[in-house]
Amino acid sequence: MSSVLTKSIQKELNSFFSKLTNKDYNIQAVTKGALTQARAKLKPEAFIELSDLAVNDFYENAAYRQWKGYRILAIDGSTSNLPNHSSVKKEFGVIKTGCKSSVESSIARISLLYDVLNCITLDAQFESTYQSECNILKKHISLNKLKSGDILLTDRGYGSNALMYELKHKGIDFCIRMRQNWNEVNNFISSDEKSRIIKLPLPSKDRHIQQKYDSAVNYVTCRLVCITLDTGEKEILCTSLLDEKKYTIEDIKGLYKLRWNIEEAYKLLKVRMQLSNYSGKTSNSIRQDFFAKIFMMNMCSIMSYPIEEKVRKENETNKGKHHKKVNRTNILFTLKDAWISIWLKKKYERLLYEFDNIVFKTKEIIRPGRRFKRKKYRYPDRKPSQPYKNI
């Protein structure tokens, strides 16, 4: 399941056992019904625990990438269309669409807490679409995955005085893009200033947060920064990094630009790994698929990290030439094929050597200055029909 199931279950099983038994052809050793019965006894939390073990080990033992001594985390949300099943409707609810609201469908809301420099998912939430992104953000914070020494990046949908107040009292710095319907933001834009220190009061409805941290201060001090994009649009960022000499406007611009890596993570999860191509119909099976794919994404990042560092050092020495980066889609494909050897055959040394060699040889050139208009598809996440899986 963690090797990214995209074809029909029986084809995946036949391929799996042919590799496991070193056959030159696919064999039917286990039926899809047997797998269905077996996976019904497996909790999706098993993949969460596996992922947490791998991630914790990575941060304890690797010299992971940082920005000015900070770990840079981003939070963003997305959605996924779900199969039509009674257990899914019960757990995730039903949304009526189409002509006269005649079509019933279920949609999950996804949220990732993502290390944008090391491409690691620290926490993933898979909830009903009735849950707002801000409520799911509170779940991320309550799990204590965010720690002092982190900087949190968020888009416009998350900004609030209460969030900034709580992050500040937890010792977590932030850089949040602001909507332009805030009075403080409008006053800042009209002043033509590039940077300003402001105090945002904690609303009366959120005074319980002040009591939670036993604080005498009912406001949060932060800094507004105006960034002019290449299109001429003004982007207003609110950050807790108050030192204007240590953190210049260009530094803040570069910091927030790192948030784009979480968009790339969603592209890998939803397009390359075909998230909505679920291998089962029940709510338990779709949760298994989701967290198994998050686990696989983390393993891809962790196992390719030494080669990424090697490529970065190579980029530093090759001045005047195009920089390169690893191909994450190819890493995923390579690791999918090696999964059986890693977990069941335990052929570590030779396999890791070959894996590193493939990852290093399949680097891609980074072409600076390339820009493409973002396309908006009518059906960005259309779920495939269960009876018609890929060959």
VOPAGU-2260 file (C-alpha; in pm, 1 decimal, decimal comma):
REM VOPAGU-2260
SITE   aa  ch    i         X         Y         Z
SITE  MET   A    0       0,0       0,0       0,0
SITE  SER   A    1     285,1     240,2      70,6
SITE  SER   A    2     431,9     173,8    -273,7
SITE  VAL   A    3     157,7     391,5    -429,4
SITE  LEU   A    4    -122,7     176,2    -569,7
SITE  THR   A    5    -253,5     325,3    -894,0
SITE  LYS   A    6    -354,3      20,4   -1098,3
SITE  SER   A    7    -626,2    -233,4   -1018,9
SITE  ILE   A    8    -567,8    -421,1    -692,9
SITE  GLN   A    9    -527,4    -761,1    -861,4
SITE  LYS   A   10    -267,0    -627,5   -1107,1
SITE  GLU   A   11     -77,4    -463,1    -820,1
SITE  LEU   A   12     -84,9    -788,3    -619,1
SITE  ASN   A   13      34,7    -997,1    -913,6
SITE  SER   A   14     322,2    -758,5    -979,5
SITE  PHE   A   15     410,4    -746,6    -608,1
SITE  PHE   A   16     437,1   -1124,5    -569,0
SITE  SER   A   17     626,5   -1171,7    -894,3
SITE  LYS   A   18     896,5    -936,7    -760,7
SITE  LEU   A   19     884,3   -1096,3    -418,2
SITE  THR   A   20     939,3   -1448,6    -559,9
SITE  ASN   A   21    1182,7   -1336,1    -834,8
SITE  LYS   A   22     955,0   -1456,5   -1117,4
SITE  ASP   A   23     994,0   -1334,9   -1473,7
SITE  TYR   A   24     617,8   -1295,7   -1507,8
SITE  ASN   A   25     325,6   -1189,9   -1291,9
SITE  ILE   A   26     160,3   -1460,7   -1082,9
SITE  GLN   A   27    -171,2   -1462,2    -897,3
SITE  ALA   A   28     -70,7   -1579,3    -550,4
SITE  VAL   A   29    -323,7   -1372,0    -355,6
SITE  THR   A   30    -668,7   -1249,8    -454,3
SITE  LYS   A   31    -789,7    -893,4    -418,7
SITE  GLY   A   32   -1057,4   -1018,1    -179,0
SITE  ALA   A   33    -788,2   -1143,7      57,5
SITE  LEU   A   34    -621,3    -803,4      59,2
SITE  THR   A   35    -956,5    -632,2     120,6
SITE  GLN   A   36   -1016,9    -852,1     427,1
SITE  ALA   A   37    -662,0    -801,3     555,6
SITE  ARG   A   38    -656,8    -424,1     520,1
SITE  ALA   A   39    -987,4    -395,1     706,9
SITE  LYS   A   40    -790,1    -493,9    1019,2
SITE  LEU   A   41    -522,2    -229,4     963,9
SITE  LYS   A   42    -554,0     115,8    1117,6
SITE  PRO   A   43    -442,6     413,2     903,0
SITE  GLU   A   44    -251,1     539,6    1207,7
SITE  ALA   A   45       9,5     269,3    1136,6
SITE  PHE   A   46     140,1     479,8     846,6
SITE  ILE   A   47     136,4     793,5    1063,3
SITE  GLU   A   48     356,2     619,3    1321,7
SITE  LEU   A   49     594,1     492,3    1053,0
SITE  SER   A   50     622,7     840,1     907,0
SITE  ASP   A   51     679,7     997,8    1250,1
SITE  LEU   A   52     958,1     748,9    1325,5
SITE  ALA   A   53    1135,2     829,2     999,8
SITE  VAL   A   54    1090,5    1207,3    1036,8
SITE  ASN   A   55    1205,7    1217,9    1400,3
SITE  ASP   A   56    1512,7    1011,9    1314,3
SITE  PHE   A   57    1592,4    1247,6    1026,5
SITE  TYR   A   58    1582,5    1560,8    1243,2
SITE  GLU   A   59    1785,2    1395,8    1518,3
SITE  ASN   A   60    2065,9    1268,6    1297,0
SITE  ALA   A   61    2081,4    1478,5     979,7
SITE  ALA   A   62    2232,5    1823,8     937,2
SITE  TYR   A   63    1904,8    1940,5     784,4
SITE  ARG   A   64    1875,6    2266,6     591,1
SITE  GLN   A   65    1782,3    2587,6     769,9
SITE  TRP   A   66    1731,1    2956,9     690,8
SITE  LYS   A   67    1941,8    3184,0     913,1
SITE  GLY   A   68    1926,4    2919,3    1184,8
SITE  TYR   A   69    1549,9    2864,2    1153,8
SITE  ARG   A   70    1355,1    2561,7    1036,3
SITE  ILE   A   71    1104,8    2688,7     777,7
SITE  LEU   A   72     759,1    2530,1     789,2
SITE  ALA   A   73     453,1    2608,1     578,6
SITE  ILE   A   74      86,8    2521,2     617,0
SITE  ASP   A   75    -156,6    2501,6     328,7
SITE  GLY   A   76    -476,7    2318,0     247,1
SITE  SER   A   77    -634,5    2142,7     -47,8
SITE  THR   A   78    -921,8    1905,1    -122,9
SITE  SER   A   79    -969,3    1559,0    -267,7
SITE  ASN   A   80   -1274,8    1397,5    -426,1
SITE  LEU   A   81   -1371,8    1072,4    -253,8
SITE  PRO   A   82   -1534,4     745,8    -368,9
SITE  ASN   A   83   -1910,0     706,5    -338,9
SITE  HIS   A   84   -1955,2     479,3     -36,2
SITE  SER   A   85   -2184,6     483,2     265,9
SITE  SER   A   86   -1894,4     490,4     516,2
SITE  VAL   A   87   -1738,9     784,1     329,9
SITE  LYS   A   88   -2066,5     978,2     327,6
SITE  LYS   A   89   -2112,6     916,1     699,1
SITE  GLU   A   90   -1761,9    1032,3     794,8
SITE  PHE   A   91   -1697,4    1310,3     542,8
SITE  GLY   A   92   -2048,7    1431,0     470,6
SITE  VAL   A   93   -2223,5    1494,0     140,3
SITE  ILE   A   94   -2214,4    1794,8     -91,3
SITE  LYS   A   95   -2485,2    1833,4    -355,5
SITE  THR   A   96   -2377,2    1968,2    -693,3
SITE  GLY   A   97   -2489,8    1968,4   -1054,5
SITE  CYS   A   98   -2822,6    2066,1   -1206,4
SITE  LYS   A   99   -3079,1    2127,9    -929,5
SITE  SER   A  100   -2824,3    1987,8    -678,7
SITE  SER   A  101   -2901,0    1636,7    -796,9
SITE  VAL   A  102   -2547,8    1492,6    -770,8
SITE  GLU   A  103   -2414,7    1384,7    -430,9
SITE  SER   A  104   -2040,4    1371,7    -370,0
SITE  SER   A  105   -1800,0    1364,7     -76,6
SITE  ILE   A  106   -1486,1    1575,6     -50,6
SITE  ALA   A  107   -1200,2    1559,6     200,9
SITE  ARG   A  108   -1009,8    1863,8     319,5
SITE  ILE   A  109    -633,4    1808,7     332,2
SITE  SER   A  110    -383,4    2012,3     528,7
SITE  LEU   A  111      -6,0    1969,1     539,3
SITE  LEU   A  112     249,6    2105,8     784,0
SITE  TYR   A  113     553,1    2098,5     555,7
SITE  ASP   A  114     925,7    2166,5     590,1
SITE  VAL   A  115     982,5    2360,7     267,7
SITE  LEU   A  116    1363,8    2335,0     272,4
SITE  ASN   A  117    1390,9    1963,2     343,6
SITE  CYS   A  118    1064,3    1854,8     174,8
SITE  ILE   A  119     937,1    1675,0     484,8
SITE  THR   A  120     571,6    1651,8     591,8
SITE  LEU   A  121     567,0    1684,6     971,2
SITE  ASP   A  122     192,1    1645,2     999,5
SITE  ALA   A  123     -92,5    1569,8     759,8
SITE  GLN   A  124    -463,1    1606,5     832,4
SITE  PHE   A  125    -740,6    1440,6     632,8
SITE  GLU   A  126   -1076,8    1578,9     746,3
SITE  SER   A  127   -1428,1    1651,5     632,0
SITE  THR   A  128   -1467,0    1950,6     403,7
SITE  TYR   A  129   -1696,0    2098,2     670,6
SITE  GLN   A  130   -1379,4    2165,5     870,6
SITE  SER   A  131   -1223,5    2501,9     788,0
SITE  GLU   A  132    -852,7    2540,9     715,2
SITE  CYS   A  133    -816,7    2758,6    1026,5
SITE  ASN   A  134    -969,2    2489,0    1250,1
SITE  ILE   A  135    -734,7    2229,2    1104,2
SITE  LEU   A  136    -444,5    2469,7    1163,3
SITE  LYS   A  137    -532,0    2458,3    1534,3
SITE  LYS   A  138    -495,2    2079,0    1520,8
SITE  HIS   A  139    -146,8    2115,1    1371,0
SITE  ILE   A  140     -49,2    2352,1    1652,0
SITE  SER   A  141    -201,7    2133,3    1926,2
SITE  LEU   A  142      17,4    1837,4    1822,4
SITE  ASN   A  143     331,2    2037,5    1913,7
SITE  LYS   A  144     498,4    1968,5    1580,3
SITE  LEU   A  145     581,3    2339,7    1564,0
SITE  LYS   A  146     859,3    2430,9    1803,5
SITE  SER   A  147    1056,7    2732,7    1918,2
SITE  GLY   A  148    1311,2    2809,3    1646,6
SITE  ASP   A  149    1064,2    2751,0    1362,7
SITE  ILE   A  150     922,2    3006,1    1121,5
SITE  LEU   A  151     569,9    2939,4     996,1
SITE  LEU   A  152     469,5    3057,1     646,6
SITE  THR   A  153     102,1    3082,4     554,2
SITE  ASP   A  154    -106,6    3226,1     271,8
SITE  ARG   A  155    -382,0    3487,7     302,2
SITE  GLY   A  156    -649,8    3251,8     434,9
SITE  TYR   A  157    -485,8    3198,6     773,5
SITE  GLY   A  158    -398,4    3547,0     902,4
SITE  SER   A  159    -556,3    3641,2    1236,7
SITE  ASN   A  160    -455,9    3833,2    1548,7
SITE  ALA   A  161    -526,2    3526,1    1762,2
SITE  LEU   A  162    -295,3    3303,4    1553,6
SITE  MET   A  163      -9,2    3553,4    1566,2
SITE  TYR   A  164     -58,9    3602,7    1941,9
SITE  GLU   A  165     -47,5    3227,8    2011,2
SITE  LEU   A  166     253,2    3164,1    1786,7
SITE  LYS   A  167     442,3    3448,4    1951,9
SITE  HIS   A  168     378,2    3308,6    2299,8
SITE  LYS   A  169     491,5    2963,4    2187,1
SITE  GLY   A  170     820,1    3113,2    2064,7
SITE  ILE   A  171     733,6    3037,5    1701,3
SITE  ASP   A  172     807,5    3307,4    1445,6
SITE  PHE   A  173     586,6    3363,7    1143,6
SITE  CYS   A  174     555,7    3528,5     802,9
SITE  ILE   A  175     194,8    3557,5     686,2
SITE  ARG   A  176      59,6    3708,5     368,2
SITE  MET   A  177    -218,7    3953,3     456,7
SITE  ARG   A  178    -549,6    4022,5     291,9
SITE  GLN   A  179    -602,5    4384,6     190,9
SITE  ASN   A  180    -930,4    4418,3     381,7
SITE  TRP   A  181    -749,3    4489,1     709,6
SITE  ASN   A  182    -747,1    4852,8     825,9
SITE  GLU   A  183    -383,4    4826,6     932,3
SITE  VAL   A  184    -288,3    4691,1     589,5
SITE  ASN   A  185    -479,5    4962,2     398,8
SITE  ASN   A  186    -322,7    5236,7     613,0
SITE  PHE   A  187      19,8    5085,2     551,8
SITE  ILE   A  188     -28,7    5068,8     173,5
SITE  SER   A  189    -149,2    5427,2     152,0
SITE  SER   A  190     157,1    5549,7     345,4
SITE  ASP   A  191     402,8    5424,6      78,0
SITE  GLU   A  192     623,4    5282,5     356,5
SITE  LYS   A  193     812,9    4959,8     288,9
SITE  SER   A  194     828,7    4840,2     650,4
SITE  ARG   A  195     638,8    4931,1     966,9
SITE  ILE   A  196     619,1    4796,7    1324,0
SITE  ILE   A  197     259,0    4765,3    1447,5
SITE  LYS   A  198      68,4    4629,2    1747,2
SITE  LEU   A  199    -233,4    4408,1    1679,5
SITE  PRO   A  200    -478,3    4377,8    1971,7
SITE  LEU   A  201    -619,3    4042,1    2075,1
SITE  PRO   A  202    -998,5    4045,7    2009,9
SITE  SER   A  203   -1223,0    4008,2    2312,6
SITE  LYS   A  204   -1357,9    3675,0    2181,8
SITE  ASP   A  205   -1001,9    3535,2    2194,6
SITE  ARG   A  206    -907,0    3656,2    2544,2
SITE  HIS   A  207    -904,8    3293,8    2662,2
SITE  ILE   A  208    -573,2    3260,6    2475,1
SITE  GLN   A  209    -428,7    3538,2    2693,6
SITE  GLN   A  210    -544,4    3349,3    3003,1
SITE  LYS   A  211    -400,8    3026,3    2862,9
SITE  TYR   A  212     -50,5    3176,2    2857,7
SITE  ASP   A  213    -106,6    3384,8    3173,8
SITE  SER   A  214      10,3    3696,9    2991,9
SITE  ALA   A  215     -42,3    4057,6    3096,3
SITE  VAL   A  216     -10,6    4173,7    2734,1
SITE  ASN   A  217    -323,4    4166,5    2517,1
SITE  TYR   A  218    -157,7    4251,7    2186,2
SITE  VAL   A  219     109,8    4114,7    1955,0
SITE  THR   A  220     390,1    4324,5    1810,6
SITE  CYS   A  221     469,9    4245,1    1448,7
SITE  ARG   A  222     605,8    4401,3    1132,1
SITE  LEU   A  223     436,2    4475,1     802,1
SITE  VAL   A  224     653,5    4449,4     491,2
SITE  CYS   A  225     550,3    4562,6     144,0
SITE  ILE   A  226     681,6    4348,3    -142,1
SITE  THR   A  227     634,7    4463,5    -502,1
SITE  LEU   A  228     600,4    4164,1    -734,5
SITE  ASP   A  229     723,0    4154,0   -1094,6
SITE  THR   A  230     363,1    4207,9   -1206,4
SITE  GLY   A  231     349,0    4535,3   -1012,5
SITE  GLU   A  232     112,2    4389,8    -752,8
SITE  LYS   A  233     186,4    4479,3    -390,9
SITE  GLU   A  234     213,0    4185,3    -152,6
SITE  ILE   A  235     183,6    4267,0     219,5
SITE  LEU   A  236     355,6    4029,9     460,2
SITE  CYS   A  237     318,5    4031,9     838,0
SITE  THR   A  238     613,6    3885,1    1028,1
SITE  SER   A  239     744,1    3852,0    1381,6
SITE  LEU   A  240    1100,1    3917,1    1258,2
SITE  LEU   A  241    1118,6    4276,5    1381,2
SITE  ASP   A  242    1489,8    4353,2    1333,9
SITE  GLU   A  243    1498,3    4549,1    1005,8
SITE  LYS   A  244    1878,6    4536,3     982,4
SITE  LYS   A  245    1909,0    4162,3    1045,6
SITE  TYR   A  246    1606,5    4074,8     831,0
SITE  THR   A  247    1592,5    4310,8     535,2
SITE  ILE   A  248    1298,3    4345,8     297,6
SITE  GLU   A  249    1482,7    4128,6      44,2
SITE  ASP   A  250    1534,2    3864,7     314,7
SITE  ILE   A  251    1161,9    3861,0     394,3
SITE  LYS   A  252    1077,1    3842,0      23,8
SITE  GLY   A  253    1309,2    3544,7     -22,5
SITE  LEU   A  254    1173,4    3381,3     292,8
SITE  TYR   A  255     811,2    3394,7     182,1
SITE  LYS   A  256     905,3    3274,3    -165,9
SITE  LEU   A  257    1008,6    2944,7      -5,4
SITE  ARG   A  258     639,0    2877,0      62,6
SITE  TRP   A  259     599,0    2771,1    -301,1
SITE  ASN   A  260     759,3    2435,7    -216,5
SITE  ILE   A  261     441,7    2325,6     -37,8
SITE  GLU   A  262     254,6    2383,5    -364,8
SITE  GLU   A  263     506,9    2152,3    -531,8
SITE  ALA   A  264     441,3    1896,0    -257,0
SITE  TYR   A  265      70,6    1901,6    -339,3
SITE  LYS   A  266     151,7    1858,2    -708,0
SITE  LEU   A  267     358,1    1549,7    -625,1
SITE  LEU   A  268      86,0    1410,5    -397,7
SITE  LYS   A  269    -219,1    1483,3    -613,5
SITE  VAL   A  270     -79,5    1446,3    -966,3
SITE  ARG   A  271     229,1    1225,5    -961,5
SITE  MET   A  272     100,5     995,0    -683,6
SITE  GLN   A  273    -261,3    1020,9    -804,5
SITE  LEU   A  274    -411,6    1081,8    -461,0
SITE  SER   A  275    -772,7    1060,3    -578,5
SITE  ASN   A  276    -703,7     725,4    -744,5
SITE  TYR   A  277    -794,4     543,0    -423,3
SITE  SER   A  278    -738,9     168,2    -406,0
SITE  GLY   A  279   -1054,0     115,4    -198,3
SITE  LYS   A  280   -1395,0     269,2    -140,2
SITE  THR   A  281   -1438,9     267,0     237,9
SITE  SER   A  282   -1336,0     554,5     463,2
SITE  ASN   A  283   -1073,8     331,0     627,8
SITE  SER   A  284    -911,6     237,9     295,6
SITE  ILE   A  285    -894,3     596,1     165,6
SITE  ARG   A  286    -730,1     709,5     490,0
SITE  GLN   A  287    -481,9     423,5     451,7
SITE  ASP   A  288    -400,4     536,6      98,5
SITE  PHE   A  289    -358,1     900,1     202,8
SITE  PHE   A  290    -124,8     841,2     497,2
SITE  ALA   A  291      66,1     568,4     309,6
SITE  LYS   A  292     142,6     819,2      33,5
SITE  ILE   A  293     253,1    1080,8     287,9
SITE  PHE   A  294     486,0     816,4     435,4
SITE  MET   A  295     625,6     740,2      88,6
SITE  MET   A  296     680,9    1111,2      17,0
SITE  ASN   A  297     878,1    1147,7     340,1
SITE  MET   A  298    1087,0     839,4     267,0
SITE  CYS   A  299    1168,5     976,9     -79,1
SITE  SER   A  300    1290,5    1304,9      74,3
SITE  ILE   A  301    1487,7    1137,9     354,1
SITE  MET   A  302    1659,0     879,0     135,6
SITE  SER   A  303    1750,3    1130,9    -135,2
SITE  TYR   A  304    1872,2    1396,8     111,0
SITE  PRO   A  305    2245,2    1300,2      94,8
SITE  ILE   A  306    2238,9    1326,8    -284,2
SITE  GLU   A  307    2056,1    1660,6    -267,2
SITE  GLU   A  308    2335,2    1793,5     -45,2
SITE  LYS   A  309    2592,1    1662,8    -292,0
SITE  VAL   A  310    2410,6    1838,9    -578,9
SITE  ARG   A  311    2395,3    2167,8    -383,0
SITE  LYS   A  312    2769,1    2159,6    -316,7
SITE  GLU   A  313    2826,3    2087,0    -685,0
SITE  ASN   A  314    2611,7    2390,9    -772,4
SITE  GLU   A  315    2825,1    2612,2    -546,3
SITE  THR   A  316    3145,6    2512,0    -724,5
SITE  ASN   A  317    3002,1    2527,5   -1079,3
SITE  LYS   A  318    2971,7    2904,2   -1098,5
SITE  GLY   A  319    2854,4    3043,5   -1430,2
SITE  LYS   A  320    2672,6    2722,4   -1521,9
SITE  HIS   A  321    2311,3    2622,3   -1476,6
SITE  HIS   A  322    2235,7    2486,0   -1131,2
SITE  LYS   A  323    2072,1    2146,4   -1102,8
SITE  LYS   A  324    1827,4    1971,7    -870,5
SITE  VAL   A  325    1709,9    1616,6    -811,4
SITE  ASN   A  326    1405,9    1485,6    -998,2
SITE  ARG   A  327    1147,9    1400,1    -731,0
SITE  THR   A  328     916,0    1217,3    -968,2
SITE  ASN   A  329    1200,8     989,9   -1070,5
SITE  ILE   A  330    1295,4     935,2    -704,0
SITE  LEU   A  331     938,4     824,9    -634,4
SITE  PHE   A  332     939,0     585,7    -930,6
SITE  THR   A  333    1278,1     440,7    -831,7
SITE  LEU   A  334    1183,7     393,1    -467,4
SITE  LYS   A  335     851,8     230,5    -561,6
SITE  ASP   A  336    1042,9     -41,0    -747,7
SITE  ALA   A  337    1292,6     -83,2    -463,7
SITE  TRP   A  338    1030,3     -99,4    -186,2
SITE  ILE   A  339    1015,6    -481,3    -171,2
SITE  SER   A  340    1393,8    -513,5    -156,3
SITE  ILE   A  341    1413,0    -261,6     128,0
SITE  TRP   A  342    1135,1    -393,4     349,3
SITE  LEU   A  343    1116,6    -766,4     277,2
SITE  LYS   A  344    1443,3    -877,8     115,5
SITE  LYS   A  345    1652,0    -638,3     329,9
SITE  LYS   A  346    1911,8    -575,4      56,9
SITE  TYR   A  347    2025,2    -243,1     197,6
SITE  GLU   A  348    2384,4    -173,4     101,5
SITE  ARG   A  349    2376,5    -258,5    -268,3
SITE  LEU   A  350    2028,7    -111,7    -313,6
SITE  LEU   A  351    2115,2     221,4    -148,8
SITE  TYR   A  352    2428,4     247,8    -361,6
SITE  GLU   A  353    2227,9     196,0    -679,9
SITE  PHE   A  354    1950,5     430,0    -558,2
SITE  ASP   A  355    2200,6     711,1    -490,0
SITE  ASN   A  356    2361,5     655,1    -828,0
SITE  ILE   A  357    2028,4     678,1   -1013,1
SITE  VAL   A  358    1917,3     989,2    -823,6
SITE  PHE   A  359    2247,3    1164,7    -892,7
SITE  LYS   A  360    2248,1    1077,9   -1263,2
SITE  THR   A  361    1890,7    1195,1   -1324,2
SITE  LYS   A  362    1936,7    1555,6   -1209,6
SITE  GLU   A  363    1739,8    1828,5   -1382,9
SITE  ILE   A  364    1864,2    2173,1   -1488,6
SITE  ILE   A  365    1715,4    2472,3   -1305,0
SITE  ARG   A  366    1626,1    2735,7   -1562,3
SITE  PRO   A  367    1600,5    3071,5   -1384,5
SITE  GLY   A  368    1350,4    3332,8   -1494,2
SITE  ARG   A  369    1099,6    3087,4   -1643,3
SITE  ARG   A  370     739,1    3188,7   -1579,2
SITE  PHE   A  371     417,0    3032,2   -1698,4
SITE  LYS   A  372      61,5    3146,1   -1649,6
SITE  ARG   A  373    -106,7    2928,9   -1390,8
SITE  LYS   A  374    -377,2    2715,7   -1551,8
SITE  LYS   A  375    -710,0    2660,2   -1379,7
SITE  TYR   A  376    -871,2    2335,6   -1481,7
SITE  ARG   A  377   -1242,0    2275,8   -1458,0
SITE  TYR   A  378   -1185,8    1936,2   -1297,0
SITE  PRO   A  379    -850,2    1967,7   -1116,6
SITE  ASP   A  380    -904,0    1658,5    -901,3
SITE  ARG   A  381   -1153,5    1442,2   -1083,3
SITE  LYS   A  382   -1155,2    1096,6    -929,6
SITE  PRO   A  383   -1107,3     804,7   -1173,8
SITE  SER   A  384   -1374,2     541,4   -1215,8
SITE  GLN   A  385   -1309,7     239,5    -991,9
SITE  PRO   A  386   -1378,4     -22,2   -1264,7
SITE  TYR   A  387   -1139,6     145,3   -1512,4
SITE  LYS   A  388    -794,9     152,7   -1351,7
SITE  ASN   A  389    -464,9     206,7   -1535,0
SITE  ILE   A  390    -293,3     -89,4   -1694,0
